[in-house]
Amino acid sequence: MEDTSKRDMVVAVGAGLVVLALVLAGIFFLHGEVGKPSDNQLTGVIVAKHDSGEREQEISFGKKGLKTGDGDTGFTFDVRVESEGRTYVLPVNEGLYRSKKVGDTQAFIRPRSEQR
């Protein structure tokens, strides 16, 4: 019995050291990736702002019956990204639309159909 428990202890300590080494190697190799911007994160300059003037009607149904309200839609920015050589149209909410002006920078995530 004594030999088996010593062997089990050695195997357990060895397995623990292997797991610890893998975790430390992962931390070491991924440390350089911290703070590095994603390829899908773009930043550009707002070249135009558009307010379509149309609002979605939101209808919700609950215990108190139907409730309607205006949606926060119809606002877009045209953002020029020089590194991509193109202009993106970004739908934004009304708060962001009102807080930014033409010439400001805007960060956004690349459209899903173009993600790398």
TIDORO-185837 format. One record per residue (C-alpha): residue number from 1; residue in one letter; x negated, y negated, z negated. Coordinates in steps of 0.001 Angstrom, whole numbers, plus 524288, in hexadecimal, padded with zeros to 5 digits. Last residue first. Example, Ala and Ser with C-alpha at 12.3 -4.5 7.8 and 13.67 -1.06 7.14 Angstrom:
<minus>
 num residuo     X     Y     Z
   2       S 7CA9A 80424 7E41C
   1       A 7CFF4 81194 7E188
</minus>
This chain:
<minus>
 num residuo     X     Y     Z
 116       R 82C6E 767D6 89DD9
 115       Q 839C8 7616A 89D90
 114       E 83FB9 75CE2 8AA5C
 113       S 84D87 76280 8A973
 112       R 84DF7 75F17 89AF5
 111       P 84BCA 75096 89DA7
 110       R 83EF5 74B73 897ED
 109       I 84055 74718 889DA
 108       F 840DF 738A1 886FA
 107       A 8388E 72D1E 882DA
 106       Q 83CD5 71F4E 88658
 105       T 83438 7136F 8883E
 104       D 83A07 705CB 888C7
 103       G 839AA 6FE20 89591
 102       V 8487B 6FD08 896FB
 101       K 84E77 6FBFC 88978
 100       K 850E7 7057E 87E67
  99       S 859AB 70427 87266
  98       R 866C9 7035A 8798E
  97       Y 864B6 70FD2 88166
  96       L 85F67 716DA 87573
  95       G 86BBD 713C4 86DDE
  94       E 8749A 716CC 87970
  93       N 86F87 7248D 87B48
  92       V 86650 7281B 8864A
  91       P 86710 72F1A 8936C
  90       L 859A9 72EC9 899B8
  89       V 8575B 72CBE 8A84A
  88       Y 84946 73010 8AB8A
  87       T 84065 72839 8B493
  86       R 834EE 72E6D 8BB7B
  85       G 8262D 72EF9 8BCE9
  84       E 82485 7392D 8B258
  83       S 8196E 731D1 8AB8E
  82       E 82080 72502 8AE83
  81       V 82CE3 72892 8A71F
  80       R 83776 71EA6 8AA9E
  79       V 8438C 71F3C 8A1F7
  78       D 850F8 71BD9 8A760
  77       F 85958 71AD7 89B3E
  76       T 86756 71F68 899BB
  75       F 873B5 71C01 89229
  74       G 880EB 721DE 895C5
  73       T 88300 72985 8894C
  72       D 8859F 72771 87AC5
  71       G 89341 72D16 87B62
  70       D 89F5B 724F9 878E8
  69       G 8A938 72A61 86F56
  68       T 8B52D 732EC 86E8B
  67       K 8BB15 73A82 8633A
  66       L 8C557 744ED 864E4
  65       G 8CBEE 74AC8 85901
  64       K 8C8BE 748BF 84A99
  63       K 8C43D 756B5 848A8
  62       G 8BB1F 755A7 85437
  61       F 8BA74 7532C 862BC
  60       S 8AFF8 74AB7 868A4
  59       I 8B0AF 742A3 874F3
  58       E 8A4C6 73B30 87987
  57       Q 8A785 731B2 88480
  56       E 89B5A 72FA1 88C86
  55       R 897B1 721A3 88EF6
  54       E 8960C 71A7C 89BCC
  53       G 88EEF 70D8E 89C68
  52       S 88419 71407 8A41A
  51       D 879D3 70D60 89BC4
  50       H 86CCB 70E23 8A2B0
  49       K 85F46 709DB 89E34
  48       A 853BD 7086A 8A769
  47       V 844DC 70992 8A7B4
  46       I 842F9 70FDB 89A5B
  45       V 834A3 71378 89979
  44       G 83046 7217C 897D6
  43       T 82CE8 72C07 88E26
  42       L 82E0E 73A8D 890CF
  41       Q 82E49 7463C 887A6
  40       N 82F0B 752F7 88F6E
  39       D 82058 754A9 8900E
  38       S 820CA 75440 8813A
  37       P 818E8 74A1B 87A09
  36       K 80D65 74EE1 871E6
  35       G 80FA3 74B85 863A5
  34       V 80B98 7590D 85F25
  33       E 8066F 76152 86A66
  32       G 7F845 7612E 86593
  31       H 7FC4B 76816 858FF
  30       L 801F1 7734B 860E2
  29       F 7F526 77AEF 86175
  28       F 7F1A6 77952 8530D
  27       I 7FF6E 77B9A 84DEC
  26       G 800D6 787DA 85621
  25       A 7F379 78CCC 851D7
  24       L 7F742 78A74 84390
  23       V 803DF 7922C 84545
  22       L 7FCD1 79D42 84C37
  21       A 7F22D 79DD9 841B1
  20       L 7FC78 79E48 836ED
  19       V 80369 7A98C 83DC4
  18       V 7F68E 7B0FC 83F23
  17       L 7F321 7AE4A 830EB
  16       G 8004D 7B359 82C6E
  15       A 7FEBA 7BFBF 8347E
  14       G 7F15C 7C20D 82E67
  13       V 7F6A4 7BFBA 820AC
  12       A 801D1 7C944 82319
  11       V 7F8D6 7D391 82915
  10       V 7EF25 7D25D 81DC2
   9       M 7FA32 7D35E 813BA
   8       D 80004 7DF31 81A65
   7       R 7F2B6 7E5D6 81A66
   6       K 7F0F6 7E308 80BF8
   5       S 7FEB4 7E845 80941
   4       T 7FC0B 7F49A 8110D
   3       D 7EF10 7F745 80A76
   2       E 7F507 7F68C 7FCB9
   1       M 80000 80000 80000
</minus>
